[in-house]
Amino acid sequence: MSEKPETLRVLIAGAGIAGLATAVALARVSTLPNLDVQLYEQAPELLEIGASIALSPNGMRTLEKMGVHNALTDENGFRGPSGIPQIFRHWKTNQVISVDTHRKVPDPRHHTTRFHRGHLHSALLEHVPRESIHLGKKILHAEAHENGVSLHFEDGSTAQGDILIGADGLKSKVRQSFIPEYKLRFSGKVYMRSTFDAALVEGKIPNLPADSMHWWGPNDNFFASRLGKGQYTTVGAFSDPRSSEEIEKSVAWDQKGDVNFLRERCKNWNPIVKALTEVTPYTNLYPNFAGDALKTWVFKSRVTLVGDAAHAHGGAFAAGGSLALDDAFALALAFRHVRLNRASLTPGAITRALYLYEKTRQPHTDRLLRIVHGQIDSKPAGPPGSVEEEDESLINRIRGRPDTEWLSEHDVEAAFAAVAEAPYRKQALASSAGGGQQDTVVTGIKLQPSKL
Ligand SMILES: Cc1cc2nc3c(=O)[nH]c(=O)nc-3n(C[C@H](O)[C@H](O)[C@H](O)COP(=O)(O)OP(=O)(O)OC[C@H]3O[C@@H](n4cnc5c(N)ncnc54)[C@H](O)[C@@H]3O)c2cc1C
């Protein structure tokens, strides 16, 4: 008689991009039998909140591998007509100074795509049964013990499971429960974001570029892009000298800002930026915080983190959404790997899956965090020189920005295969003289119907 697989109860903290993607990936990719996945989200309703979010080719490919095809349509997200993912212009002259390029992205659907965050969230939500998402569940604390994990909510209730995945974002309570001393630091930048009907700009701003644009000034930046579903976004990034503590006290995430501040700050910029700030109807504030790399992503052999909870990189290089998707996918690949040919998942196999996941993702995001903290720590430029000197230094900064192809075109499946194969490679080398048998690592994903 075959061994009956036991139910694996998975708790996911947070139903943002990482939480939903993890639920989808576990159901479709992990091949785990008898999965019971429950998501706990603090928001009382899943509204289309947030502003714009970009996914680079790695994120777009991962969405496709997870079967989230509805997110890849031209209707849902915007890909610029030139196929250039990012164009950098001079704040005053509007001159193109530099561009990012796609290197190995043959399918145009995988080009960098810009969404309203709410539309990307909704696309993922279509793949997750609503009854598995528990709203109005603000997590205060998480615990892990010998036989399981528990979440404790503000309303006094608790949830119990076998494993816990913290997908509760930048200020993760799951992370805080296992690393109480963890602190975030203010990056020195506050973003003012707005999304609105593209009809406010179409045909109204002379020479408005069709592609997404990034204008760099000596201190501030301004980004503008069409999004999917007829939306448009503007984002001003401004230096703010206040300390982490002061910002924490005075600016809440997603707080209403003053659009006149944006207009005033850009009043001497080129006419396109100026006009864009004038049509921008409102702004919301997003102070930018980052945190150190974690020593481990696995706690008490039953808990791990995905998305911003695992790597608080402060949104650098607009990588957060894609990283969250790749985390979710890698975690599911790790479970799939340890599960192969086994009827039930032993505690040892769970631990091994969590460490395989950590080994796949942590070196990648640590590399990003080193760049982020290097940028925050870099000394501000000295007193302003002549206009020509300032301009030269700005142009050098734009042209000298880090090349992020390793990030935007990362192949998480190949990275996972390399990690999973490593012990077998050693084994094969050791036994090659004796013709020892080598275990095989299976990748090439075949999706399962959702079992949530
Ligand atoms: C409201 C909102 C708006 C955003 N807007 C933008 C944007 O405009 N542009 C951009 O680039 N990025 C934005 N982000 C961040 C972006 O979504 C993430 O950087 C990235 O997608 C990684 O996703 P994540 O799931 O790790 O984090 P998040 O998307 O932040 O999701 C975390 C989820 O966990 C929930 N959560 C947090 N704490 C608790 C708790 N104690 N108990 C229960 N649930 C909890 C949150 O409500 C959220 O749903 C936004 C995030 C949020 C939450």
Ligand as a Chemical Component Dictionary entry (heavy atoms), coordinates in Angstrom:
data_LIG
# 
_chem_comp.id                   LIG 
_chem_comp.type                 NON-POLYMER 
_chem_comp.pdbx_formal_charge   0 
_chem_comp.three_letter_code    LIG 
# 
loop_
_chem_comp_atom.comp_id 
_chem_comp_atom.atom_id 
_chem_comp_atom.alt_atom_id 
_chem_comp_atom.type_symbol 
_chem_comp_atom.charge 
_chem_comp_atom.model_Cartn_x 
_chem_comp_atom.model_Cartn_y 
_chem_comp_atom.model_Cartn_z 
_chem_comp_atom.pdbx_ordinal 
LIG C1  C1  C 0 0.465  49.523 -0.202 1  
LIG C2  C2  C 0 1.746  49.296 -0.933 2  
LIG C3  C3  C 0 2.054  50.118 -2.002 3  
LIG C4  C4  C 0 3.241  49.933 -2.704 4  
LIG N1  N1  N 0 3.509  50.730 -3.760 5  
LIG C5  C5  C 0 4.631  50.551 -4.488 6  
LIG C6  C6  C 0 4.891  51.338 -5.628 7  
LIG O1  O1  O 0 4.120  52.209 -5.954 8  
LIG N2  N2  N 0 6.008  51.092 -6.327 9  
LIG C7  C7  C 0 6.900  50.125 -5.971 10 
LIG O2  O2  O 0 7.914  49.943 -6.660 11 
LIG N3  N3  N 0 6.685  49.373 -4.881 12 
LIG C8  C8  C 0 5.570  49.559 -4.129 13 
LIG N4  N4  N 0 5.347  48.780 -3.031 14 
LIG C9  C9  C 0 6.370  47.820 -2.630 15 
LIG C10 C10 C 0 6.443  46.645 -3.574 16 
LIG O3  O3  O 0 5.168  46.055 -3.699 17 
LIG C11 C11 C 0 7.428  45.671 -2.996 18 
LIG O4  O4  O 0 8.688  46.295 -2.883 19 
LIG C12 C12 C 0 7.704  44.448 -3.871 20 
LIG O5  O5  O 0 6.652  44.154 -4.732 21 
LIG C13 C13 C 0 7.968  43.241 -2.991 22 
LIG O6  O6  O 0 6.730  42.788 -2.484 23 
LIG P1  P1  P 0 6.482  42.226 -1.025 24 
LIG O7  O7  O 0 5.286  41.358 -1.156 25 
LIG O8  O8  O 0 7.729  41.688 -0.464 26 
LIG O9  O9  O 0 6.139  43.478 -0.171 27 
LIG P2  P2  P 0 4.798  44.331 -0.169 28 
LIG O10 O10 O 0 4.314  44.540 -1.543 29 
LIG O11 O11 O 0 5.101  45.502 0.684  30 
LIG O12 O12 O 0 3.724  43.381 0.560  31 
LIG C14 C14 C 0 3.753  43.078 1.926  32 
LIG C15 C15 C 0 2.337  42.710 2.334  33 
LIG O13 O13 O 0 2.362  42.323 3.704  34 
LIG C16 C16 C 0 1.334  43.010 4.400  35 
LIG N5  N5  N 0 1.773  43.201 5.782  36 
LIG C17 C17 C 0 2.756  43.997 6.236  37 
LIG N6  N6  N 0 2.846  43.925 7.572  38 
LIG C18 C18 C 0 1.886  43.059 7.979  39 
LIG C19 C19 C 0 1.468  42.595 9.239  40 
LIG N7  N7  N 0 2.044  42.998 10.369 41 
LIG N8  N8  N 0 0.441  41.710 9.295  42 
LIG C20 C20 C 0 -0.175 41.275 8.150  43 
LIG N9  N9  N 0 0.167  41.711 6.931  44 
LIG C21 C21 C 0 1.200  42.590 6.834  45 
LIG C22 C22 C 0 1.185  44.335 3.639  46 
LIG O14 O14 O 0 -0.068 44.934 3.882  47 
LIG C23 C23 C 0 1.374  43.872 2.209  48 
LIG O15 O15 O 0 0.178  43.420 1.624  49 
LIG C24 C24 C 0 4.162  48.924 -2.310 50 
LIG C25 C25 C 0 3.855  48.110 -1.222 51 
LIG C26 C26 C 0 2.634  48.270 -0.544 52 
LIG C27 C27 C 0 2.318  47.366 0.609  53 
# 
loop_
_chem_comp_bond.comp_id 
_chem_comp_bond.atom_id_1 
_chem_comp_bond.atom_id_2 
_chem_comp_bond.value_order 
_chem_comp_bond.pdbx_ordinal 
LIG C1  C2  SING 1  
LIG C2  C3  SING 2  
LIG C2  C26 DOUB 3  
LIG C3  C4  DOUB 4  
LIG C4  N1  SING 5  
LIG C4  C24 SING 6  
LIG N1  C5  DOUB 7  
LIG C5  C6  SING 8  
LIG C5  C8  SING 9  
LIG C6  O1  DOUB 10 
LIG C6  N2  SING 11 
LIG N2  C7  SING 12 
LIG C7  O2  DOUB 13 
LIG C7  N3  SING 14 
LIG N3  C8  DOUB 15 
LIG C8  N4  SING 16 
LIG N4  C9  SING 17 
LIG N4  C24 SING 18 
LIG C9  C10 SING 19 
LIG C10 O3  SING 20 
LIG C10 C11 SING 21 
LIG C11 O4  SING 22 
LIG C11 C12 SING 23 
LIG C12 O5  SING 24 
LIG C12 C13 SING 25 
LIG C13 O6  SING 26 
LIG O6  P1  SING 27 
LIG P1  O7  DOUB 28 
LIG P1  O8  SING 29 
LIG P1  O9  SING 30 
LIG O9  P2  SING 31 
LIG P2  O10 DOUB 32 
LIG P2  O11 SING 33 
LIG P2  O12 SING 34 
LIG O12 C14 SING 35 
LIG C14 C15 SING 36 
LIG C15 O13 SING 37 
LIG C15 C23 SING 38 
LIG O13 C16 SING 39 
LIG C16 N5  SING 40 
LIG C16 C22 SING 41 
LIG N5  C17 SING 42 
LIG N5  C21 SING 43 
LIG C17 N6  DOUB 44 
LIG N6  C18 SING 45 
LIG C18 C19 SING 46 
LIG C18 C21 DOUB 47 
LIG C19 N7  SING 48 
LIG C19 N8  DOUB 49 
LIG N8  C20 SING 50 
LIG C20 N9  DOUB 51 
LIG N9  C21 SING 52 
LIG C22 O14 SING 53 
LIG C22 C23 SING 54 
LIG C23 O15 SING 55 
LIG C24 C25 DOUB 56 
LIG C25 C26 SING 57 
LIG C26 C27 SING 58 
# 
